[in-house]
């Protein structure tokens, strides 16, 4: 009897332990850009699913890529931009998504399906889209702002901010010079970096999310950044304005992906499915200022957001914009070399 009782107690403890372990495994590790989600949405996901969200942020696509390549981190959902998704697919860094677990992906507008960066549509689900333009303080910059040239104007020396990542910063110089963002001509890339070297004495700082504090707080007067963040900054500081330059700019799509070998793939797919819901995507847009690829979410937005030309530029303006594509490895290496030259010159 004593032996039977002991065994019963042991089995009971083991059973309880197994149940607790199973519950502990219901989590998802999400890696996203800074200032790029409504945190209430994360709380809602946890309440509805019982899945704990471990949420971290990165400043650039290149930082995300380096983190994953190092092998020292483990994430289940990442949200890179179009060209970086293409690179990760080519380097076998992403898992295919099981769309049986992501039925809400059908809500994505047709125009965003099977894009150039993911032609088969197996590795990504669009999260947000937007453009890059110039944000400026109208109290300081009183002249009309229509061109990238304003970023090279000595009049605003010490008040100019620039992107702290090679693709966006060099891309601006390329576009200003009349070249493609996706050129593989090393002479054109070098010419663009030469221009940035000339501009460097005028630049107060190379920034990413630091731009929020600097522009809204009046520490700087002008800088390029993403349209969605411009909407947020202009709400905080009504003196700020936004311009999509006449030379054209970048239009981008950021999409949800699952890194190769993710520990919680089922939870990752549940998270992606949740984020595709119309009410959730609309809530995200209202907080972040970015544009939704989901028609149902667009219809749920307040009229002033649907009519906001920063969030939703007209077709003529968008026609001047260009999407980044993944570049050959030798050009990526050249970008790195030229970026080091700019930063150390």
Secondary structure, 3 states (H helix, E strand, C coil): CHHHHHHHHHHHHHHHHHHHHHHHCCEEEEEEECCCCCHHHHHHHHHHHCCEEEEEEECCHHHHHHHHHHCCCCCCEECCEHHHHHHHHHCCCEECCCHHHCHHHHHECHHHCCCHHHCCCCCCEEEEEEEEEEEEECCCCCCCCCCHHHHHCHHHCCCEEEECCHHHHHHHHHHHCCCCCCCCCHHHHHHHHHHHHHHHHHEEEEECCHHHHHHHCCCCCEEEEEHHHHHHHHHHCCCEEEECCCCCCEEEEEEEEEECCCCCHHHHHHHHHHHCCHHHHHHHHHHHCCECCEHHHHHHCCHHHHCCCCCCCCHHHHCCCECCCCCCHHHHHHHHHHHHHHHHC
